[in-house]
Structures are given as C-alpha cells and as structure tokens.
Amino acid sequence: MKTIIQNGIVVTMDQQMHVWDHGYVIIDGTKIVEVGPESGLMDRKAVLSRAGEIWQEKDARRGIIMPGMINTHSHLGMIPFRGLGDDCKDRLRVFLLPMESQAMDGELAAASARYGICELLLSGVTTVLDMYYFEEKVAHVMDQMGIRGIAGETVMEDATCDSSCAEEALEQGVDLIRTYRNHPRVKGALTPHGTTTCSGEHMKMALEEDIKGNTVFTLHTAEMDYEITYLAEKYQMSPVEYLNSLGLLGAHTLTAHSIRLTETENGVRPGNGQTGFGKKEAGSSLKQNEQPRETEAEERSQGAHPAEELPCWQLELGNLQADFLQAGLDLQREDVLVSKEIFELERNLARLASGEEMAEGERRLEMLCPACTGIGPENCRKCL
C-alpha cells in the first residue's frame, strides 16, 4: 500500500534543487516513488483511485520533508568518553587511550552505538559511516535500530582494545564484510586508522577487501601537523601524495578530518567542478558531525562531537523519551533508557580518569534492572 505524505515543505536535493513550499511525497513500500507540488496532488489521487490503488495519508503539519542526512565519519563507540580531558594538551594518551584499555569492550561499544544512533535518528541522520572497534557489535545495533550504516573495523599496527595486531583486525573486518554482504541497509568495512598508524601494506590489503565487498575505504588523512612533517621528512610527500603513491585513492576512498589539504589536493574548487586524486569529497554528503581538532602523533582514535551537541547528561530521560514518541520511532524502552546507562558510565570513567580506585564490577556497564528499568539491581537506587 502506498503512503502519501502531504502538507509539508519538500526539499528535494535533486539536481535542480527544487523546493516546494506546499509539496507531497508518495512512498510505495520502502521506496520513494514520486514527489511534487500539492497543486497537482488531487489529480494524482484521482489517477491512483481509477487504477484501484489504495493508500494512506500522513499530514506533515508544515514540517520539512527532505532526504535523510548522512554522517560520513563517526566513532559511535566513543560516546562515554565525551568531555573527558578536553582541556588536556595530551588528551588522547592521558585520557582516551587508558580509558579504552581499561573500559572498552564489546558490550560498551554496543551500548554506546545504540545511544549514538538514537541521537542520529532524532537529528534526521539516516546513514552513518562508523569507524571504531568491536564493529560486529555496532553493525548488529545498526541492524536492530533501522539505520543505514557502514561499520568500519579499525586497522592499526599496534594492539587495540579488540585486536592484538593489524593482521587480526584485518581478519575481523573481512568477516564483517562477508557477514553483511547481502544486507539491505548495513555493510562492513576495513578502515585503516591513518597514514602514520597503519602500514602501506596493510592499507593496501584493506582497500582490496573493501573493493571486493563493494564498500567504503576510509581513513584519517592530512589531519595533524605531525603527520604532515613525518611524511614530508620520510617520503618527501604530503599525506595525499603518499596515499596516491600507494594506489589508495579512487572511487572507493573517502578521507576524514582532511583539514590540511593543499589547494590542489582540496579537489573541488568553486566554478570548475574538477576533483583531484579521485578522492570522494566529504562535502558531497548532506551532513558531517565533526569538527577540526588538534591531535597527537600516536593518536589511536578520534571522537565525533558536533559543535552544538549537548553532553549526554543534559539529555533528561523524560524529554528524550517524549522526543522519541513525537518522532514516531519504533524503539524499545531500553533504547531510550540507555541514556541512564551512559550517564552512570561517564561518571565512573571520570572517577577512573581522576585515579580513584574502583571495584572491578564498577568498571563495566550493568544490565538494566527488570524490576524498575533502572540501572542493574545491585546498583539500583529504587531497589535498595
């Protein structure tokens, strides 16, 4: 049965950039089959009626109807680390890397991804490219929550919280690509961390598997002062020239945090429409939840933090649940209540960062209490 959404402002994002102040959208199953101005809707309904078509109508109530936005670079598993050590010069090594080593596991990555996807959906983002660890867990959450996503397994030379070496990470990524090869919304990918943290050989292996799996090859590129200096001294090349010399730039490649590109490397310049090095431009997406930030040479991961994004402890639970209901999202209650879990976890991570001794059980994310839907029974204030 078709669905007609009417009484909305339709922003098409087509080549002519049509915007209809009073427009409609017709959906057949999971496909958008028609858009247009409401001036022609009555005639369109008459045609459908004569053809024996049945449809339901939805009132957009003068809201904006537009394509879902696309987040082309994200680290969904890092939400618990938001705000920790932001004023520290060596934040990654002093705060984030120890936190990942002590606290990050598959359970936490999944809970964090669930929370992050809630935020994305409520913000109108319907597609996300993620890059972190335990991505098989993240892909499962993507599938559960109905978002379109690419789950990118990070590849680094050093040991990480989910693999002992680059070879193990490559194996995990290959399995992930195979598992989701035929999924309608979710894909796996191999995503080298960056130009100085992953060898050329392993980057080539990752690209080969991504091309075979028809997925995206992405990595941090031209982001850091150290990166620019290191590659210039060792290879007499810029990061983009280095990747190009390895044959890593092409239709499947998307670079992230590329704030230090040269005029030529920047690819797209107003007026000429030319692209450089075959790099897929981040600007071709509708949205990027990221901002430039200073990093260290030994950086293992970056978090995507929108400039105006509220810390999760400011997302009051009742308001969040109301937002979900208003948005019409079909989410289970535990999807909404994950904000309480993250709040509790952030508090514990802050205690760890300050050097406070904690019991082993406090370092892990507790399950929801079935009696009151609070934090795990042994910690639940209502059950004590």
Secondary structure, DSSP 8 states (H G I E B T S, - for coil): -EEEEEEEEEE--STT--EEEEEEEEEETTEEEEEEEGGGHHHHHHHHHHTT--EEEEE-TT-EE---EEEEEE-GGGGGGTTTTTT-TTHIIIIIHHHHHHH--HHHHHHHHHHHHHHHHHTTEEEEEEEES-HHHHHHHHHHHT-EEEEEEEE-SS--SS-SSHHHHHHHHHHHHHHTTT-SSEEEEEEE-BTTTS-HHHHHHHHHHHHHTT--EEEE-S--HHHHHHHHHHHS--HHHHHHHTT--STTEEEES--S--TTTT---TTT---STT-B-GGGSSB---------TT--------TT---GGGS-HHHHHHHHHHHT----HHHHHHHHHHHHHHHHHHHHHTT----GGGGS-----TTTSSS-TTT-TTT-
